[in-house]
């Protein structure tokens, strides 16, 4: 009986070791962090201020240049003048975002806030309950005047660097945490982007194209998939005029 009870602990230990190896392996094309802040986009519409919170995907890790990163691609895709502000940091969990990024958001006076976090909570084995508590704290602390866009947890089972059985477990846990994001979006009325459902099948079908050299983060082409999904989800939600008129 003692031996049987110890099996789950052994399995968890193996997964933790595999996660550590996977997170350290490989390298990204341009390294990190990329310098993503600044003005992008063109058009006659009033300028919008966009703030990005979250982890490496919002910080552009995996992109070959700032132009290939998710914040830039979304800003350009909105086809209007945009000021991009990125608070996201590689490796951040939802608790990190609450503690280190959320306090700085109000000072930016953003018109739109994008939140992309959860992948590191999958690999750090954050419980669903703890993730939900911290995620709700994060969303509740965002400026009431801003349009909020919540990115779901990506398809962790598509990541080619993760070996089995870690890949299957990561995919399952990713869907669990993604369900939390989806529910918070429904509760609050904020936009939800189904990154898993909208981009996961394509990224699984062509990992060479849609993943960066580190075989962990999206590539330029992968981030374009993400950007397309996000632009479709926020269509009609963005303010016609920016509140940050000083930008």
N, C-alpha and C positions, 0 to 999 in steps of 0.2 A: 504493500500500500504506500509506504514512504517513497519507494522508487517511482511509483506511478504519479504521485503528487509532485515529484520533482521534475517530471517530463516537461510540463508547461514552462517551468523556470528555465530549463535548459534551452528550450525552443526560443524563448525571449532573449536569452543570452546570445544565442547564435545570430538572431536577427539584429541585435544591437551591434555586434561585431561586424556583420555584413554591411549594415548601414554606415558605420564608421569608415570602412574601407571604400565603400561606394562614394561617399561624400568627399573623400580625399583624392580619389583617382581622377586622372585626366586633367586637361587644361582647356581654358576657353580661348577663342581666337584672339580677342583683344585685351584679355585680362579684365579686371574690375578694380575700382568702380569706373564706369564711363561718366563723362561730364555731360549730363542730359539737360541741365537747366538752361532756359533761354526762350527766345521767341521762335515760333514755327508757324507755318501756315500762311495763307494769303486770302484776301477777300475784303469786301467792304463792310462786313458785319462787325459790331463792336467786339473788342478783344475780350477773350475769356481767360481767367486764371484757373489752371488745372493743377491740383496737388495729388501726388501719388504716395500712398503709404503701403508698406508691406515688405516683401522679401526680395530675393535676387531677380525674380521675373519682372518686378516693377523697377528694379535698379538696372536692368539691361544686361545682366550676365548671360553670356552666350552669343550676344549680338557681335557682329564684326566691327561695328562702328556705332556712334550715337544715332545715325540715321536708321540703323536697323533695329534699334531698341523699341520696345513696346510703347513707352510714353511718346516718343517721337512719331512713330507710325500712327498712333491714334490721333495725336495733335494734327498731323498733316491730313489725315483722313477726314477730319471734321470740316475741312475746306473753309476755314475762317482764321483770323489772327488768334494765336494762342500763346499764353505764357505758361511754360512748363516748370513746375517746381517738384522736385523728387526728394522725399524724406526717406524712402525705402532703403533698406540695407540688406545685403546678402547675409543669409543665415538667420534672419529674424523670424521668431515665432510670434504668435498673436500677443503673448504677454510682453514681448519686446516692443511691439508696435504700441501697445497701450502705455508702456512706461517711458519709452524713449522718443517716439515719433508723434503721438497724439498731442502732447503738450505744445508742440510747435505749430500745429495746424492753424489755430486761430489767428496767429500773427500774420499768416499768409493771405488772409481774407479770400479764400478760394471760392470760385463760382461752382466748381465741380471737384469732388474728391473721389478718386479711385482707390479701392482697397484690394490688394492682391496678397493674401496670406493664407497659410494652411499647410503648404507642402512640408515645411520644416516641423510643423506639429505632428505630421504623419511620421516622419523619421525620428522625431524625439519621443515618440510614443505618448504624446499628450492625450489624456483621456477625453472622451467625447464631452463629458460633463464640464471638465475644466476648460476645454476649448470653447464650449458654448457660453460659459460665464464670462470669459475674457472677451470673446467676440462681441457679445452684447454690450459689455462695458465700452469697448472700442466704438461701436456704432452710436451708442448713446452720447458719447463725448464729442462727436463730430459737430461742426457748426450747423445750426438749424437752417441757415440761409442757403447752404450749399446743396446742389444736387449730388446725391451719393450713388456711386456705382460699385456694387459688390461683385468681385470676380469669384466664381466658385473654385474649389480645389481642382487642379488639373488631374488628368488621368495618370496617376502614379504607377499604374500597371503597364504603362507604355514605355517607361524609361529604360533604354537598352542597357545602361550600365548596371542596373540592378539584376542580380542573379536570382534564379528561382531557388527556394520558395519565397524569397523576399519580395520579388516583383508582384506575386499574387497577393501576398499579405498587404503590401503597400497599396495596391489597387483597392482592396477591400476597405482598408482604413481610410483611404482618401475619399471614397464614396460616403463613408460614415460622416466625416467632417464636412464634406460638401453638402450633405443633407442639412447640417446645422446652418450653414450659410444661406441655403435656400429658404429655410424656415424663418430666419431673421429678416431676410429681404421681404418675405410675405407679410410678416408681422409689422414691419415698419413702412412698407410701401416703396422701399428703395429698389432701384434697378438691380437685377441679378443676371449675371452672365454665365451661362452653362458652358464653361470652358471644356469640361470633360466631354460632355455630349456633343458639342459643336466641333471640337478639334481632335479629340482622342482617337477616333477611328482613322482619320487621315494620318496622324502622327504614328500610329501603330503600323500602318501599311507601308510607310516609307521613312524609316528611322534615319537613314543616311541623309535624306534631304531636310527633314524637319527637326533634327536634333543637332546641336553644335558639336564641335570636336571633342568636348568632354563627355559626350554621350549621356548627358544628364539634363542640361538646360535646352530650351528651344534655340534653334538657329534663326537667322534672319527670316528664312521662309516660314519657320514655325511661329515666330512672332507676328508675321503677317497674317497667318491663320487666326491667331488670337485677336489681332486688331480688327479683322473683318467681323468676327463674332461680337466684339465689343461695340463696334460702330452700329451694327444692326440692332443691338439690345438697347442702346441709348437714343436711337432715332426718335425725335419728337420730344425728348425729355429735357434737352438742354435749354437754358435761358436764352432769350433773344438778345438781351443786353447783359453785360458783365457788371457785377457789383464792385469789382476792383478797377475803378476807372483810372487809377493812378498808374496802371501798368503801361 
